Amino acid sequence: MAAPIPLRPDYDGAGLRALARRSKDADQTRRLLALALIYDGGSRRSAAQLGGVGLQIIRDWVLRFNAHGPDGLIDRKAPGAVPKLNAAQRQALAEKVVRGPTPAVDGVVRWRLKDLAHWIFEEFGISIDETTVGRELKAMGFRKLSARPRHHAQDVEALEDFKKNSRPDWQKSKPPYRREPG
């Protein structure tokens, strides 16, 4: 059995209890009270029972406390996965989207997420899902825009003839006149 890791000497049990009273985070309070028990001479097993955890978790709390003090006992958001695209690759993607496709070269008339994912694979050798491409574009401020469909033989002048025009207010019919009874 290995010797327990000593707690940092700049704190004591009473100080940790005072910090626990002021803490707004319930998990940090529980951890501070468990470590205060150790400072006061209690066993790690009794600290684990007080904290409702196992001995390994107490060891992890001691390491976090020794490294970062009481703030090390606050849960932080997990860092998440490392992004697949770096800043230079994102910039190249943004430039590609802004420039738009060249039908003769790219084989498409508008960018789809599938096309951009394929371009990223060809350009950088990174296999990336379409939803991830969409998330990256949204994070860069791009939105999905689609032009209104238009027939190639559409006659602009004929459209004007078929548009509905409403009459001006002075030509609109008034409600019928009613006589007052009496």
Backbone bond lengths (Angstrom), bond angles and torsions (degrees), N, CA, C in turn:
res aa  C-N    CA-C-N  psi(-1)  N-CA   C-N-CA  omega(-1)  CA-C   N-CA-C  phi
1 M - - - 1.441 - - 1.527 109.15 -
2 A 1.314 118.01 129.48 1.458 122.32 -178.23 1.525 110.49 -77.97
3 A 1.325 114.84 153.32 1.464 119.91 178.14 1.523 109.24 -69.31
4 P 1.334 117.77 144.66 1.467 119.91 -179.71 1.527 111.07 -66.66
5 I 1.298 115.44 147.97 1.468 121.16 178.64 1.528 107.66 -72.87
6 P 1.336 117.62 126.70 1.470 119.19 -178.77 1.536 111.27 -70.50
7 L 1.322 116.02 147.93 1.466 121.67 176.20 1.524 109.53 -79.54
8 R 1.290 116.60 154.43 1.464 119.94 -179.25 1.529 110.37 -63.33
9 P 1.332 117.46 143.24 1.470 120.78 -171.02 1.527 114.73 -80.81
10 D 1.319 119.86 -9.01 1.471 120.96 -175.44 1.528 113.62 -83.47
11 Y 1.334 119.05 4.96 1.467 123.12 176.41 1.515 108.79 -127.44
12 D 1.310 115.92 164.42 1.465 121.51 174.01 1.526 108.85 -141.69
13 G 1.333 116.65 175.64 1.463 121.56 -176.15 1.520 112.90 -60.96
14 A 1.356 116.83 -44.45 1.469 120.46 -178.62 1.533 110.67 -64.72
15 G 1.311 116.63 -39.53 1.470 120.59 178.78 1.528 111.87 -64.20
16 L 1.347 116.30 -40.26 1.467 119.23 178.91 1.530 111.25 -68.85
17 R 1.341 116.85 -35.47 1.468 118.93 177.02 1.532 110.79 -65.69
18 A 1.324 117.04 -38.29 1.472 120.66 177.48 1.530 110.28 -64.49
19 L 1.326 116.47 -41.63 1.467 119.82 177.11 1.529 110.94 -64.39
20 A 1.332 116.65 -37.29 1.464 121.13 179.90 1.529 110.54 -65.16
21 R 1.346 117.60 -37.07 1.467 120.66 178.43 1.519 111.55 -65.11
22 R 1.325 118.38 -34.12 1.467 122.24 -178.20 1.525 113.52 -87.00
23 S 1.312 116.89 -13.61 1.469 120.88 -175.49 1.527 111.29 -70.61
24 K 1.309 115.97 141.34 1.468 122.65 176.36 1.529 111.52 -96.22
25 D 1.324 116.59 -9.48 1.464 122.10 -177.35 1.532 109.05 -99.82
26 A 1.334 116.84 117.15 1.468 121.21 -176.30 1.526 111.77 -62.58
27 D 1.333 117.83 -39.69 1.467 120.21 -179.66 1.533 111.18 -66.15
28 Q 1.330 116.33 -40.62 1.467 119.26 178.27 1.529 109.87 -64.52
29 T 1.317 117.27 -39.74 1.467 121.09 179.01 1.522 110.78 -60.54
30 R 1.335 116.83 -46.77 1.460 121.96 179.06 1.533 110.47 -59.42
31 R 1.305 116.77 -42.26 1.468 121.24 -178.94 1.529 111.31 -68.66
32 L 1.341 115.75 -41.39 1.463 119.35 178.81 1.536 110.98 -63.09
33 L 1.334 117.08 -41.61 1.466 120.20 179.56 1.523 111.77 -66.00
34 A 1.342 117.04 -37.00 1.468 120.05 177.46 1.530 110.45 -65.39
35 L 1.325 116.73 -41.41 1.470 119.22 179.11 1.524 111.00 -71.44
36 A 1.334 117.80 -32.06 1.466 120.69 176.76 1.526 110.21 -62.08
37 L 1.321 116.74 -37.40 1.468 120.92 177.35 1.534 110.58 -61.67
38 I 1.325 116.61 -39.40 1.475 120.42 178.06 1.531 110.08 -66.60
39 Y 1.348 116.81 -42.89 1.466 119.79 178.06 1.524 111.38 -59.46
40 D 1.342 116.06 -34.62 1.474 119.76 -178.16 1.517 112.65 -82.23
41 G 1.319 118.75 6.60 1.453 122.33 175.14 1.517 114.38 100.57
42 G 1.306 118.25 3.23 1.453 120.73 178.06 1.520 111.06 -73.22
43 S 1.308 115.67 162.20 1.467 119.64 -179.00 1.530 110.29 -81.02
44 R 1.303 113.87 161.14 1.469 119.20 177.24 1.534 110.03 -66.16
45 R 1.310 116.27 -32.08 1.468 120.24 178.79 1.531 110.39 -65.12
46 S 1.332 117.04 -43.02 1.473 119.65 179.02 1.533 110.52 -68.87
47 A 1.342 117.78 -33.28 1.476 121.27 175.77 1.529 109.89 -66.10
48 A 1.337 115.87 -37.51 1.466 119.80 178.31 1.526 110.16 -66.50
49 Q 1.330 117.27 -39.98 1.469 120.17 177.45 1.522 110.95 -65.54
50 L 1.334 116.84 -41.86 1.459 120.81 178.52 1.533 110.88 -62.47
51 G 1.323 116.22 -40.51 1.468 120.72 -179.53 1.515 113.34 -81.66
52 G 1.338 117.17 -10.98 1.465 120.59 -179.62 1.513 113.17 71.57
53 V 1.345 116.55 32.85 1.469 121.41 -177.85 1.526 109.36 -135.54
54 G 1.314 115.88 -178.38 1.460 121.83 177.21 1.520 111.66 -92.87
55 L 1.326 115.57 174.06 1.467 121.04 -179.15 1.528 112.56 -64.33
56 Q 1.326 117.03 -34.46 1.473 119.84 179.58 1.530 110.75 -63.45
57 I 1.327 115.83 -39.15 1.466 119.50 179.12 1.524 110.24 -66.49
58 I 1.324 117.37 -39.64 1.476 120.25 176.23 1.526 109.76 -59.74
59 R 1.321 116.89 -42.18 1.470 120.87 177.73 1.522 110.54 -60.13
60 D 1.351 116.40 -43.33 1.470 120.68 178.72 1.531 111.02 -62.90
61 W 1.343 116.75 -39.69 1.467 120.61 178.43 1.522 110.68 -63.98
62 V 1.340 116.18 -41.47 1.474 120.61 179.11 1.532 109.67 -61.98
63 L 1.329 116.79 -44.78 1.472 119.47 179.19 1.526 111.48 -61.81
64 R 1.336 116.76 -43.94 1.468 120.37 179.65 1.524 111.12 -65.95
65 F 1.334 115.96 -40.17 1.466 120.74 179.49 1.524 110.47 -66.46
66 N 1.326 117.44 -43.59 1.468 120.36 179.47 1.524 111.59 -63.84
67 A 1.316 117.22 -35.65 1.468 120.57 -177.27 1.527 112.45 -79.27
68 H 1.356 117.91 -39.94 1.471 119.94 -170.21 1.522 113.99 -125.96
69 G 1.330 118.30 3.95 1.460 120.39 -178.86 1.524 110.93 73.16
70 P 1.333 117.34 -159.94 1.468 120.76 -178.26 1.533 113.42 -59.71
71 D 1.314 117.78 -30.39 1.468 120.00 178.51 1.523 111.95 -66.44
72 G 1.314 117.29 -22.94 1.456 120.61 177.93 1.520 112.93 -69.55
73 L 1.332 117.25 -12.78 1.454 121.16 -179.40 1.533 112.58 -93.28
74 I 1.324 117.19 1.43 1.470 121.73 176.34 1.519 107.83 -89.08
75 D 1.343 115.51 133.65 1.468 119.54 177.07 1.520 109.57 -67.08
76 R 1.305 115.19 134.57 1.461 120.61 176.90 1.509 109.25 -114.22
77 K 1.315 115.49 158.38 1.456 120.47 177.72 1.525 108.85 -66.08
78 A 1.319 115.98 137.88 1.462 120.58 178.35 1.527 109.48 -63.21
79 P 1.321 117.73 143.28 1.462 120.13 -176.09 1.529 113.69 -66.93
80 G 1.320 117.95 -22.77 1.463 119.89 179.33 1.520 111.56 82.29
81 A 1.305 114.15 -178.10 1.468 120.50 -178.52 1.528 110.48 -75.00
82 V 1.304 115.20 152.75 1.460 121.62 176.92 1.528 107.77 -71.49
83 P 1.345 118.50 131.36 1.467 119.98 -179.87 1.533 111.20 -59.79
84 K 1.334 116.09 143.17 1.463 120.10 -179.09 1.519 111.84 -75.68
85 L 1.343 116.92 -32.15 1.465 120.73 -179.11 1.527 109.73 -102.41
86 N 1.329 116.29 135.87 1.458 119.48 174.72 1.533 109.32 -88.74
87 A 1.310 116.97 -179.29 1.468 121.43 -175.27 1.541 111.82 -62.48
88 A 1.321 117.39 -40.96 1.468 120.19 -179.41 1.535 110.72 -66.29
89 Q 1.317 116.93 -39.13 1.465 120.35 179.47 1.528 110.91 -69.05
90 R 1.343 116.84 -37.71 1.465 119.84 175.67 1.520 110.71 -63.01
91 Q 1.320 116.40 -41.20 1.469 121.09 179.29 1.523 110.31 -62.73
92 A 1.325 117.51 -42.60 1.469 121.12 178.32 1.524 110.53 -64.32
93 L 1.313 117.51 -38.54 1.468 121.52 177.26 1.525 110.58 -64.21
94 A 1.325 116.92 -43.91 1.466 120.47 179.21 1.528 110.80 -62.00
95 E 1.326 116.62 -42.40 1.467 119.86 178.50 1.524 111.27 -64.09
96 K 1.318 116.59 -38.57 1.465 121.03 179.04 1.526 110.55 -64.00
97 V 1.327 117.02 -41.64 1.465 121.02 179.87 1.520 110.72 -67.76
98 V 1.329 117.34 -43.87 1.463 121.00 -179.18 1.531 110.74 -64.50
99 R 1.320 117.29 -41.45 1.459 121.53 179.51 1.524 111.87 -65.03
100 G 1.326 115.83 -33.70 1.459 120.21 -179.16 1.516 111.04 81.21
101 P 1.322 116.25 164.48 1.458 119.16 -177.97 1.526 112.83 -79.12
102 T 1.302 115.48 150.51 1.457 122.76 170.34 1.520 105.70 -102.99
103 P 1.351 117.52 112.13 1.462 119.14 -173.40 1.532 114.45 -54.10
104 A 1.323 118.03 -38.65 1.461 120.57 -177.81 1.535 111.53 -68.60
105 V 1.309 117.29 -34.08 1.460 121.63 -176.90 1.529 111.49 -90.51
106 D 1.335 115.57 -49.28 1.461 120.66 -173.57 1.527 113.23 -86.76
107 G 1.306 117.15 -20.03 1.460 120.60 178.25 1.522 114.24 78.63
108 V 1.323 117.71 9.57 1.463 121.56 177.55 1.524 108.97 -135.66
109 V 1.338 115.64 158.33 1.459 119.26 179.25 1.522 111.90 -100.70
110 R 1.323 116.71 -16.81 1.462 120.76 173.48 1.518 108.01 -147.92
111 W 1.354 115.34 151.12 1.451 119.43 -177.51 1.520 110.90 -75.31
112 R 1.311 115.01 133.07 1.455 122.52 168.10 1.522 106.43 -112.02
113 L 1.310 116.72 159.92 1.461 119.81 179.75 1.521 110.93 -60.62
114 K 1.313 115.59 -34.94 1.465 121.05 178.29 1.534 110.44 -61.41
115 D 1.334 115.90 -42.75 1.471 120.39 -179.74 1.524 111.26 -66.23
116 L 1.325 116.03 -41.08 1.467 119.17 179.96 1.527 111.42 -68.60
117 A 1.331 117.14 -37.19 1.474 120.29 176.95 1.534 109.84 -63.15
118 H 1.332 116.44 -40.50 1.462 120.86 177.42 1.532 110.66 -64.88
119 W 1.339 117.13 -41.32 1.464 121.01 178.86 1.532 110.31 -63.40
120 I 1.337 117.30 -41.46 1.467 120.68 179.04 1.529 110.32 -62.23
121 F 1.326 116.61 -39.60 1.462 119.68 178.77 1.528 110.64 -65.49
122 E 1.333 116.51 -44.12 1.469 119.46 -179.47 1.522 111.96 -67.59
123 E 1.324 116.31 -39.76 1.466 121.19 -174.60 1.533 112.41 -77.40
124 F 1.348 116.65 -44.86 1.460 120.39 -171.87 1.526 113.97 -115.71
125 G 1.332 118.05 -7.95 1.456 121.20 -178.34 1.520 113.17 72.22
126 I 1.337 116.97 23.97 1.460 121.91 -178.78 1.520 108.50 -107.86
127 S 1.318 116.52 121.99 1.455 121.38 176.67 1.520 107.68 -85.30
128 I 1.324 116.26 118.05 1.460 121.32 -174.22 1.522 109.03 -134.86
129 D 1.322 117.09 141.67 1.453 122.51 -178.45 1.528 110.76 -76.46
130 E 1.337 115.85 154.78 1.467 120.87 -179.69 1.527 111.28 -61.83
131 T 1.327 117.55 -38.60 1.459 119.30 179.99 1.521 111.42 -65.47
132 T 1.327 116.76 -33.95 1.463 120.44 177.30 1.520 110.07 -68.45
133 V 1.327 117.21 -39.25 1.468 120.58 176.09 1.521 109.36 -61.33
134 G 1.330 116.90 -43.83 1.458 121.04 178.59 1.518 111.94 -61.24
135 R 1.336 116.86 -41.63 1.462 121.08 177.96 1.521 111.44 -64.38
136 E 1.329 116.32 -41.30 1.473 120.57 178.59 1.524 110.57 -62.91
137 L 1.339 116.73 -44.65 1.460 120.46 -179.97 1.530 111.10 -64.40
138 K 1.319 116.77 -40.07 1.462 120.35 178.96 1.523 110.04 -64.79
139 A 1.331 117.10 -39.75 1.463 121.00 178.51 1.526 111.28 -65.12
140 M 1.341 117.15 -28.14 1.466 121.04 178.84 1.529 111.47 -85.55
141 G 1.336 117.35 -0.59 1.463 120.01 176.42 1.512 114.97 96.87
142 F 1.330 118.58 5.17 1.456 121.02 178.10 1.520 109.64 -82.90
143 R 1.337 115.95 147.83 1.455 122.33 176.47 1.512 108.72 -125.91
144 K 1.324 115.22 155.43 1.454 119.21 178.34 1.519 108.44 -77.50
145 L 1.297 115.84 113.91 1.452 122.02 177.07 1.517 108.30 -121.99
146 S 1.300 116.01 139.16 1.452 120.50 178.56 1.518 108.09 -132.83
147 A 1.310 116.37 131.67 1.465 120.09 179.65 1.516 109.78 -70.02
148 R 1.320 115.26 149.04 1.450 119.65 177.27 1.523 108.45 -67.50
149 P 1.342 117.91 133.67 1.459 119.37 -178.12 1.530 111.42 -63.79
150 R 1.311 115.38 145.39 1.460 120.42 -178.24 1.523 108.46 -143.31
151 H 1.307 115.48 130.77 1.460 120.13 -179.95 1.525 109.26 -68.99
152 H 1.331 116.73 143.42 1.462 120.12 -175.27 1.532 112.77 -68.07
153 A 1.338 118.00 -23.65 1.471 120.65 -178.61 1.525 111.60 -104.72
154 Q 1.311 117.06 25.49 1.460 121.30 -177.25 1.528 110.61 -69.89
155 D 1.326 116.13 133.99 1.466 121.95 -179.67 1.522 108.32 -99.85
156 V 1.324 117.06 112.18 1.456 122.31 -176.42 1.524 111.24 -64.49
157 E 1.331 117.53 -39.56 1.470 120.75 -178.38 1.528 110.67 -67.25
158 A 1.310 118.30 -37.65 1.465 120.91 179.60 1.526 110.94 -67.73
159 L 1.323 117.13 -28.77 1.455 120.11 178.48 1.521 111.83 -62.86
160 E 1.309 116.86 -39.89 1.463 121.30 -179.00 1.523 111.29 -61.24
161 D 1.334 117.77 -34.76 1.468 121.14 -179.29 1.520 111.44 -67.67
162 F 1.306 117.72 -28.98 1.452 120.93 -175.34 1.529 114.19 -95.27
163 K 1.322 117.72 -4.16 1.456 120.08 179.19 1.517 109.75 -68.73
164 K 1.313 116.54 141.84 1.456 120.64 177.99 1.515 108.88 -78.96
165 N 1.313 115.16 135.60 1.465 120.85 175.62 1.520 107.72 -117.98
166 S 1.302 117.20 131.45 1.458 119.88 176.77 1.517 109.13 -93.13
167 R 1.322 115.70 149.61 1.462 119.92 -178.86 1.518 109.84 -71.75
168 P 1.320 116.79 151.83 1.472 119.26 176.13 1.528 109.66 -64.82
169 D 1.323 115.58 161.22 1.461 121.28 -176.84 1.534 112.32 -56.73
170 W 1.348 118.80 -38.10 1.456 120.15 -175.57 1.526 112.11 -70.71
171 Q 1.342 117.37 -16.29 1.458 120.31 178.70 1.521 112.90 -95.78
172 K 1.325 117.32 -11.92 1.455 119.72 -177.85 1.521 109.65 -69.20
173 S 1.308 116.17 146.05 1.468 119.87 -177.40 1.519 110.36 -70.99
174 K 1.346 114.09 144.72 1.460 121.51 179.15 1.520 108.04 -91.85
175 P 1.308 117.83 159.35 1.465 119.03 176.05 1.536 109.91 -63.86
176 P 1.312 117.84 149.19 1.467 119.54 -177.24 1.528 111.69 -61.82
177 Y 1.374 114.44 147.35 1.456 121.00 -179.37 1.523 109.11 -75.03
178 R 1.315 116.49 133.40 1.459 120.37 178.82 1.513 109.26 -120.32
179 R 1.289 114.69 135.89 1.456 120.45 176.77 1.514 110.31 -82.12
180 E 1.279 114.45 142.69 1.459 119.42 174.98 1.521 108.73 -74.74
181 P 1.322 119.02 132.84 1.470 119.74 177.79 1.540 110.58 -68.67
182 G 1.298 114.20 141.33 1.436 114.27 175.08 1.404 120.75 141.20
